[in-house]
Amino acid sequence: MIRVNLDVMLARRKMRLGELAERVGISMQNLSILKTGKARAVRFSTLDALCRALDCQPADILEFDPATPEPEDGA
């Protein structure tokens, strides 16, 4: 399962979700969906913008955890 560590990066950068949404240019609602791991996909352009705004690498945001089973609905 892919784990989204956006909340960790926000805490490390002492940044609020609203500030990140403004910097990246996406809605708070869509960013919240990504942050909670409920997003089914993420565009490379969005990942690029997140990494630029947070000054990090994609692996700082997305993590593969083979020990965590996929949810039943495939989300």
N, CA, C and O atoms as a printed pandas DataFrame, in Angstrom:
     atom_number atom_name residue_name chain_id  residue_number  x_coord  y_coord  z_coord
0              1         N          MET        A               1    0.849   -1.179    0.000
1              2        CA          MET        A               1    0.000    0.000    0.000
2              3         C          MET        A               1    0.892    1.239    0.000
3              4         O          MET        A               1    1.956    1.256    0.620
4              5         N          ILE        A               2    0.448    2.253   -0.692
5              6        CA          ILE        A               2    1.159    3.525   -0.715
6              7         C          ILE        A               2    0.632    4.397    0.418
7              8         O          ILE        A               2   -0.571    4.630    0.531
8              9         N          ARG        A               3    1.539    4.870    1.244
9             10        CA          ARG        A               3    1.186    5.749    2.364
10            11         C          ARG        A               3    1.582    7.178    1.990
11            12         O          ARG        A               3    2.661    7.406    1.443
12            13         N          VAL        A               4    0.711    8.126    2.285
13            14        CA          VAL        A               4    0.968    9.539    2.015
14            15         C          VAL        A               4    1.396   10.207    3.315
15            16         O          VAL        A               4    0.645   10.217    4.290
16            17         N          ASN        A               5    2.602   10.763    3.326
17            18        CA          ASN        A               5    3.158   11.402    4.519
18            19         C          ASN        A               5    3.133   12.925    4.418
19            20         O          ASN        A               5    4.043   13.602    4.897
20            21         N          LEU        A               6    2.106   13.445    3.806
21            22        CA          LEU        A               6    2.001   14.890    3.624
22            23         C          LEU        A               6    1.886   15.616    4.961
23            24         O          LEU        A               6    2.450   16.698    5.130
24            25         N          ASP        A               7    1.165   15.035    5.901
25            26        CA          ASP        A               7    1.030   15.662    7.214
26            27         C          ASP        A               7    2.374   15.765    7.934
27            28         O          ASP        A               7    2.628   16.734    8.649
28            29         N          VAL        A               8    3.231   14.763    7.743
29            30        CA          VAL        A               8    4.572   14.788    8.344
30            31         C          VAL        A               8    5.390   15.930    7.754
31            32         O          VAL        A               8    6.056   16.668    8.480
32            33         N          MET        A               9    5.334   16.069    6.428
33            34        CA          MET        A               9    6.104   17.130    5.772
34            35         C          MET        A               9    5.571   18.507    6.153
35            36         O          MET        A               9    6.352   19.443    6.328
36            37         N          LEU        A              10    4.267   18.642    6.282
37            38        CA          LEU        A              10    3.691   19.920    6.713
38            39         C          LEU        A              10    4.187   20.278    8.117
39            40         O          LEU        A              10    4.530   21.431    8.377
40            41         N          ALA        A              11    4.224   19.308    9.009
41            42        CA          ALA        A              11    4.697   19.555   10.372
42            43         C          ALA        A              11    6.171   19.930   10.371
43            44         O          ALA        A              11    6.582   20.845   11.084
44            45         N          ARG        A              12    6.966   19.227    9.574
45            46        CA          ARG        A              12    8.407   19.532    9.499
46            47         C          ARG        A              12    8.661   20.935    8.981
47            48         O          ARG        A              12    9.607   21.597    9.409
48            49         N          ARG        A              13    7.831   21.387    8.071
49            50        CA          ARG        A              13    8.003   22.711    7.476
50            51         C          ARG        A              13    7.216   23.788    8.225
51            52         O          ARG        A              13    7.249   24.965    7.864
52            53         N          LYS        A              14    6.508   23.360    9.275
53            54        CA          LYS        A              14    5.668   24.278   10.066
54            55         C          LYS        A              14    4.739   25.080    9.153
55            56         O          LYS        A              14    4.644   26.305    9.232
56            57         N          MET        A              15    4.064   24.331    8.286
57            58        CA          MET        A              15    3.187   24.933    7.290
58            59         C          MET        A              15    1.777   24.383    7.476
59            60         O          MET        A              15    1.596   23.218    7.827
60            61         N          ARG        A              16    0.805   25.215    7.243
61            62        CA          ARG        A              16   -0.593   24.796    7.323
62            63         C          ARG        A              16   -1.067   24.332    5.956
63            64         O          ARG        A              16   -0.509   24.704    4.924
64            65         N          LEU        A              17   -2.102   23.516    5.971
65            66        CA          LEU        A              17   -2.660   22.974    4.742
66            67         C          LEU        A              17   -3.111   24.093    3.799
67            68         O          LEU        A              17   -2.907   24.002    2.589
68            69         N          GLY        A              18   -3.716   25.137    4.345
69            70        CA          GLY        A              18   -4.180   26.256    3.524
70            71         C          GLY        A              18   -3.047   26.974    2.817
71            72         O          GLY        A              18   -3.177   27.363    1.657
72            73         N          GLU        A              19   -1.943   27.146    3.514
73            74        CA          GLU        A              19   -0.774   27.792    2.908
74            75         C          GLU        A              19   -0.216   26.937    1.779
75            76         O          GLU        A              19    0.144   27.453    0.721
76            77         N          LEU        A              20   -0.144   25.625    2.007
77            78        CA          LEU        A              20    0.363   24.725    0.967
78            79         C          LEU        A              20   -0.571   24.728   -0.241
79            80         O          LEU        A              20   -0.111   24.756   -1.382
80            81         N          ALA        A              21   -1.872   24.701    0.005
81            82        CA          ALA        A              21   -2.847   24.721   -1.090
82            83         C          ALA        A              21   -2.668   25.970   -1.937
83            84         O          ALA        A              21   -2.730   25.909   -3.165
84            85         N          GLU        A              22   -2.447   27.099   -1.283
85            86        CA          GLU        A              22   -2.244   28.356   -1.997
86            87         C          GLU        A              22   -0.954   28.322   -2.817
87            88         O          GLU        A              22   -0.938   28.745   -3.973
88            89         N          ARG        A              23    0.116   27.823   -2.223
89            90        CA          ARG        A              23    1.409   27.752   -2.936
90            91         C          ARG        A              23    1.362   26.807   -4.132
91            92         O          ARG        A              23    1.960   27.075   -5.174
92            93         N          VAL        A              24    0.645   25.699   -3.968
93            94        CA          VAL        A              24    0.600   24.677   -5.013
94            95         C          VAL        A              24   -0.461   25.006   -6.067
95            96         O          VAL        A              24   -0.339   24.616   -7.228
96            97         N          GLY        A              25   -1.495   25.725   -5.649
97            98        CA          GLY        A              25   -2.545   26.095   -6.593
98            99         C          GLY        A              25   -3.614   25.034   -6.755
99           100         O          GLY        A              25   -4.200   24.899   -7.830
100          101         N          ILE        A              26   -3.877   24.273   -5.685
101          102        CA          ILE        A              26   -4.984   23.318   -5.715
102          103         C          ILE        A              26   -5.889   23.601   -4.521
103          104         O          ILE        A              26   -5.483   24.247   -3.556
104          105         N          SER        A              27   -7.107   23.111   -4.603
105          106        CA          SER        A              27   -8.073   23.401   -3.541
106          107         C          SER        A              27   -7.691   22.691   -2.250
107          108         O          SER        A              27   -7.022   21.658   -2.258
108          109         N          MET        A              28   -8.137   23.277   -1.138
109          110        CA          MET        A              28   -7.906   22.645    0.172
110          111         C          MET        A              28   -8.577   21.278    0.213
111          112         O          MET        A              28   -8.044   20.340    0.806
112          113         N          GLN        A              29   -9.738   21.162   -0.412
113          114        CA          GLN        A              29  -10.461   19.899   -0.411
114          115         C          GLN        A              29   -9.651   18.805   -1.109
115          116         O          GLN        A              29   -9.526   17.700   -0.581
116          117         N          ASN        A              30   -9.099   19.102   -2.290
117          118        CA          ASN        A              30   -8.302   18.109   -3.007
118          119         C          ASN        A              30   -7.015   17.784   -2.263
119          120         O          ASN        A              30   -6.579   16.633   -2.246
120          121         N          LEU        A              31   -6.413   18.781   -1.656
121          122        CA          LEU        A              31   -5.200   18.554   -0.890
122          123         C          LEU        A              31   -5.506   17.700    0.344
123          124         O          LEU        A              31   -4.705   16.844    0.720
124          125         N          SER        A              32   -6.642   17.927    0.961
125          126        CA          SER        A              32   -7.061   17.141    2.120
126          127         C          SER        A              32   -7.295   15.683    1.729
127          128         O          SER        A              32   -6.924   14.773    2.471
128          129         N          ILE        A              33   -7.900   15.460    0.580
129          130        CA          ILE        A              33   -8.123   14.099    0.077
130          131         C          ILE        A              33   -6.786   13.393   -0.121
131          132         O          ILE        A              33   -6.645   12.217    0.214
132          133         N          LEU        A              34   -5.817   14.104   -0.659
133          134        CA          LEU        A              34   -4.487   13.531   -0.840
134          135         C          LEU        A              34   -3.833   13.254    0.515
135          136         O          LEU        A              34   -3.253   12.189    0.725
136          137         N          LYS        A              35   -3.929   14.205    1.417
137          138        CA          LYS        A              35   -3.300   14.095    2.737
138          139         C          LYS        A              35   -3.826   12.900    3.525
139          140         O          LYS        A              35   -3.064   12.228    4.220
140          141         N          THR        A              36   -5.114   12.636    3.418
141          142        CA          THR        A              36   -5.709   11.526    4.163
142          143         C          THR        A              36   -5.530   10.177    3.476
143          144         O          THR        A              36   -5.957    9.150    4.002
144          145         N          GLY        A              37   -4.899   10.177    2.302
145          146        CA          GLY        A              37   -4.648    8.922    1.602
146          147         C          GLY        A              37   -5.849    8.398    0.838
147          148         O          GLY        A              37   -5.859    7.239    0.424
148          149         N          LYS        A              38   -6.868    9.238    0.641
149          150        CA          LYS        A              38   -8.074    8.805   -0.055
150          151         C          LYS        A              38   -8.026    9.064   -1.557
151          152         O          LYS        A              38   -8.925    8.652   -2.290
152          153         N          ALA        A              39   -6.981    9.745   -2.013
153          154        CA          ALA        A              39   -6.848   10.022   -3.452
154          155         C          ALA        A              39   -6.527    8.729   -4.189
155          156         O          ALA        A              39   -5.769    7.895   -3.694
156          157         N          ARG        A              40   -7.094    8.572   -5.349
157          158        CA          ARG        A              40   -6.830    7.384   -6.161
158          159         C          ARG        A              40   -5.649    7.591   -7.102
159          160         O          ARG        A              40   -5.075    6.628   -7.609
160          161         N          ALA        A              41   -5.289    8.852   -7.332
161          162        CA          ALA        A              41   -4.180    9.164   -8.232
162          163         C          ALA        A              41   -3.642   10.546   -7.882
163          164         O          ALA        A              41   -4.324   11.356   -7.254
164          165         N          VAL        A              42   -2.418   10.796   -8.297
165          166        CA          VAL        A              42   -1.832   12.125   -8.155
166          167         C          VAL        A              42   -1.058   12.421   -9.437
167          168         O          VAL        A              42   -0.288   11.587   -9.912
168          169         N          ARG        A              43   -1.263   13.582   -9.978
169          170        CA          ARG        A              43   -0.562   13.973  -11.204
170          171         C          ARG        A              43    0.885   14.300  -10.880
171          172         O          ARG        A              43    1.194   14.803   -9.799
172          173         N          PHE        A              44    1.764   14.011  -11.823
173          174        CA          PHE        A              44    3.174   14.352  -11.629
174          175         C          PHE        A              44    3.342   15.856  -11.456
175          176         O          PHE        A              44    4.211   16.295  -10.704
176          177         N          SER        A              45    2.525   16.650  -12.139
177          178        CA          SER        A              45    2.630   18.106  -11.998
178          179         C          SER        A              45    2.262   18.537  -10.570
179          180         O          SER        A              45    2.852   19.476  -10.034
180          181         N          THR        A              46    1.294   17.855   -9.961
181          182        CA          THR        A              46    0.925   18.152   -8.578
182          183         C          THR        A              46    2.034   17.715   -7.631
183          184         O          THR        A              46    2.389   18.448   -6.708
184          185         N          LEU        A              47    2.577   16.537   -7.853
185          186        CA          LEU        A              47    3.682   16.048   -7.029
186          187         C          LEU        A              47    4.885   16.969   -7.151
187          188         O          LEU        A              47    5.556   17.250   -6.157
188          189         N          ASP        A              48    5.161   17.437   -8.351
189          190        CA          ASP        A              48    6.256   18.381   -8.583
190          191         C          ASP        A              48    6.026   19.669   -7.793
191          192         O          ASP        A              48    6.940   20.172   -7.140
192          193         N          ALA        A              49    4.809   20.198   -7.854
193          194        CA          ALA        A              49    4.487   21.439   -7.142
194          195         C          ALA        A              49    4.579   21.249   -5.631
195          196         O          ALA        A              49    5.047   22.141   -4.923
196          197         N          LEU        A              50    4.134   20.090   -5.128
197          198        CA          LEU        A              50    4.236   19.807   -3.698
198          199         C          LEU        A              50    5.693   19.748   -3.252
199          200         O          LEU        A              50    6.061   20.313   -2.222
200          201         N          CYS        A              51    6.516   19.061   -4.036
201          202        CA          CYS        A              51    7.934   18.943   -3.694
202          203         C          CYS        A              51    8.627   20.305   -3.724
203          204         O          CYS        A              51    9.481   20.585   -2.883
204          205         N          ARG        A              52    8.270   21.133   -4.671
205          206        CA          ARG        A              52    8.854   22.480   -4.730
206          207         C          ARG        A              52    8.432   23.316   -3.519
207          208         O          ARG        A              52    9.258   23.992   -2.905
208          209         N          ALA        A              53    7.146   23.264   -3.183
209          210        CA          ALA        A              53    6.625   24.062   -2.071
210          211         C          ALA        A              53    7.169   23.591   -0.727
211          212         O          ALA        A              53    7.394   24.394    0.179
212          213         N          LEU        A              54    7.377   22.276   -0.609
213          214        CA          LEU        A              54    7.853   21.711    0.660
214          215         C          LEU        A              54    9.366   21.491    0.683
215          216         O          LEU        A              54    9.923   21.069    1.697
216          217         N          ASP        A              55   10.027   21.778   -0.439
217          218        CA          ASP        A              55   11.470   21.580   -0.560
218          219         C          ASP        A              55   11.844   20.158   -0.133
219          220         O          ASP        A              55   12.628   19.949    0.793
220          221         N          CYS        A              56   11.255   19.187   -0.844
221          222        CA          CYS        A              56   11.489   17.785   -0.503
222          223         C          CYS        A              56   11.519   16.929   -1.771
223          224         O          CYS        A              56   11.370   17.434   -2.884
224          225         N          GLN        A              57   11.710   15.654   -1.580
225          226        CA          GLN        A              57   11.706   14.675   -2.660
226          227         C          GLN        A              57   10.368   13.924   -2.647
227          228         O          GLN        A              57    9.706   13.877   -1.610
228          229         N          PRO        A              58    9.960   13.335   -3.779
229          230        CA          PRO        A              58    8.709   12.570   -3.796
230          231         C          PRO        A              58    8.660   11.475   -2.726
231          232         O          PRO        A              58    7.600   11.208   -2.161
232          233         N          ALA        A              59    9.787   10.852   -2.453
233          234        CA          ALA        A              59    9.830    9.786   -1.440
234          235         C          ALA        A              59    9.584   10.317   -0.029
235          236         O          ALA        A              59    9.274    9.541    0.875
236          237         N          ASP        A              60    9.717   11.624    0.170
237          238        CA          ASP        A              60    9.389   12.208    1.469
238          239         C          ASP        A              60    7.877   12.293    1.665
239          240         O          ASP        A              60    7.391   12.362    2.794
240          241         N          ILE        A              61    7.147   12.287    0.564
241          242        CA          ILE        A              61    5.687   12.413    0.607
242          243         C          ILE        A              61    4.999   11.059    0.449
243          244         O          ILE        A              61    4.024   10.770    1.142
244          245         N          LEU        A              62    5.508   10.235   -0.463
245          246        CA          LEU        A              62    4.900    8.935   -0.753
246          247         C          LEU        A              62    5.816    7.809   -0.293
247          248         O          LEU        A              62    7.023    7.836   -0.532
248          249         N          GLU        A              63    5.225    6.818    0.372
249          250        CA          GLU        A              63    5.997    5.706    0.909
250          251         C          GLU        A              63    5.269    4.399    0.613
251          252         O          GLU        A              63    4.059    4.299    0.813
252          253         N          PHE        A              64    6.005    3.400    0.138
253          254        CA          PHE        A              64    5.427    2.084   -0.098
254          255         C          PHE        A              64    5.593    1.236    1.155
255          256         O          PHE        A              64    6.702    1.064    1.660
256          257         N          ASP        A              65    4.472    0.706    1.653
257          258        CA          ASP        A              65    4.493   -0.140    2.840
258          259         C          ASP        A              65    3.898   -1.497    2.471
259          260         O          ASP        A              65    2.677   -1.650    2.452
260          261         N          PRO        A              66    4.752   -2.487    2.177
261          262        CA          PRO        A              66    4.238   -3.790    1.751
262          263         C          PRO        A              66    3.494   -4.534    2.857
263          264         O          PRO        A              66    2.729   -5.452    2.563
264          265         N          ALA        A              67    3.695   -4.166    4.104
265          266        CA          ALA        A              67    3.055   -4.857    5.222
266          267         C          ALA        A              67    1.601   -4.441    5.416
267          268         O          ALA        A              67    0.833   -5.148    6.069
268          269         N          THR        A              68    1.223   -3.303    4.852
269          270        CA          THR        A              68   -0.151   -2.815    5.006
270          271         C          THR        A              68   -0.992   -3.339    3.854
271          272         O          THR        A              68   -0.677   -3.081    2.692
272          273         N          PRO        A              69   -2.057   -4.070    4.158
273          274        CA          PRO        A              69   -2.913   -4.594    3.078
274          275         C          PRO        A              69   -3.717   -3.485    2.402
275          276         O          PRO        A              69   -4.039   -2.467    3.014
276          277         N          GLU        A              70   -4.027   -3.704    1.146
277          278        CA          GLU        A              70   -4.871   -2.777    0.404
278          279         C          GLU        A              70   -6.283   -2.828    0.981
279          280         O          GLU        A              70   -6.737   -3.889    1.410
280          281         N          PRO        A              71   -6.982   -1.694    0.997
281          282        CA          PRO        A              71   -8.387   -1.713    1.425
282          283         C          PRO        A              71   -9.222   -2.586    0.509
283          284         O          PRO        A              71   -8.878   -2.766   -0.659
284          285         N          GLU        A              72  -10.302   -3.123    1.020
285          286        CA          GLU        A              72  -11.167   -4.043    0.266
286          287         C          GLU        A              72  -11.695   -3.446   -1.026
287          288         O          GLU        A              72  -11.825   -4.156   -2.023
288          289         N          ASP        A              73  -12.006   -2.132   -1.028
289          290        CA          ASP        A              73  -12.600   -1.517   -2.225
290          291         C          ASP        A              73  -11.551   -1.155   -3.262
291          292         O          ASP        A              73  -11.897   -0.640   -4.325
292          293         N          GLY        A              74  -10.250   -1.415   -2.977
293          294        CA          GLY        A              74   -9.195   -1.141   -3.939
294          295         C          GLY        A              74   -8.745    0.294   -3.946
295          296         O          GLY        A              74   -7.940    0.678   -4.794
296          297         N          ALA        A              75   -9.243    1.109   -3.020
297          298        CA          ALA        A              75   -8.878    2.528   -2.977
298          299         C          ALA        A              75   -7.477    2.740   -2.473
299          300         O          ALA        A              75   -7.021    3.879   -2.378
